[in-house]
Amino acid sequence: MRGRGRYLAVVVWERTHGPVPDGCCLWFLNRDSLDCRIENLEAITLAERLRRNMADNYDTWLANNRPQAVANGKKYWRAALDARRVKAARRKRNGRLRAENAENAENQT
């Protein structure tokens, strides 16, 4: 096992329960990743970890940022509309320039 470190939580789990099952990861029950007691560890699937993280993070984020998120959404929408208008104006201008260049090329020949 040269040059490869291992997480303490994995070592603690393996001493008690054997290797972590395939498709699973360790979950800290009290959310303190420095607390590697076996009572604090649980093997869960990756899908379950995703579900737990999303539920906790979304609720926390929403509680802290709801008014700001709504305001930012409106800002971003306006910015997107402005960007569309700018692109449309550039396309229109470039089309006129191409037409002028074509006329100039015809006039020179």
Secondary structure, 3 states (H helix, E strand, C coil): CCCCCCCHHHHHHHHHHCCCCCCEEEEECCCCCCCCCHHHEEEEEHHHHHHHHHHHHHHHHHHHHHHHHHHHHHHHHHHHHHHHHHHHHHHHHHHHHHHHHHHHHHHHC
